Amino acid sequence: MRLFRLLALLCLALAPSLARADADAAAEEKKGAEDDAKVEGPANLDLDVRIKPVTGTLLLKARRHELSPTIQLSLNDAFFTKYVFGARYAYHFAETLSAGVNVGYAMSTPSGAVTRCDSKGGNCEVPTKEDLVRSPGDLGIMAGAEFSWAPLYGKISVLSESVLHFDTYLLAGGGVVQTKIAPAGSDEAAEAFAPEGHLAFGQRYFLTRSLVLRIEVRDLVYSLDVNGESDTQNQLMFSVGLSWFVGGGSES
């Protein structure tokens, strides 16, 4: 009986201390939660402000005219490197479909990919343009018409500060190309026009609502008489141009 009374008195003495310990633990837990909220809150808010949602369309192309000066460079010609200066016009019937025309003039120089040597294999040197008069690849005027389909429109967040809009297109067309090559048995280049067909893959990067950077890889195919035999030529061209969009349409 005395032992039971002793234990009861001990519990009564310890109860206030235990209650204070529980209260202190609860207060500490609450303070920790508030501190975590203060740290996470501004960080998430700052992230939401800095990284803007990628929405909307910077430039709508439907019922608008595209004017574009271009520069092209040949990529796969063993005899001539060609720099083509030209211009392109296109009308966009819809956001994904357009038709256009292009014209250009090629300035050809020896590529340096081949060398000319004497009969013993010595005294090798890069041939001049006159030495390559019977070689294919020397071009002049180029003109054609084409249709384009742009099925993909995309946006890229740049350093979480701005958004770069772009589209991807496929293009097919045909026209004429001026060739310069000496026929069999002659040392003088003869100029002629040959029909050509071309396919292209490209992208437009929208700099503003009217100004667009356009890059393109084009495969130009035409037939040419080389030393009395018909030969199909493939000229792979890399093109860069700035496009201005004018006319109807609206942006959002």
C-alpha angles and dihedrals in degrees: 000000000000090000091054092051091049093053092048092052090049093053091049090052095050098043097084091050092051092048091051091049092053091048091049091050092050092048091049092050091050092049091050091052091050091050091051091051091051091053097044098040101064092038093056091043091051091049091052091051096046098044106058120200114261101236139137132032120274097202131020114203104190114121092002134122122235119206118186135174108206143195120203131192125196115235111184109036115121094195110034136030109209129203110194119197114192151124137246134205125193136174117210112218091182139354091278105028131067142154127208151157131234137194132185146157123227124217108201128202131172108275096215091226091118131045134205119228135180124255091276094052094253137110091046117184139165109269121241124234089262090055090055095051091119094045122098123240105065104124137176129175118021126188136161151137128246148179123224134200120194108188098163129067118177145171131210126199107228113210089327088283107087141010125238114207121205143161133207123221143184121213136193131179149126143225141132134301128197112233127198117200137132114248121232112293096018134099095200122087115239121209121221140157119242129187115250139190127202142190124195143185119202150153135220120212112201109224095172136350090279107021121076134179110219127195124181144173113211132187112210115197125189140147123248136182107238116183091336096313129102112243131182113229127204116198114187110204132189114208135194124184145158115232128203117202115209137167132036128356131084137240131223 
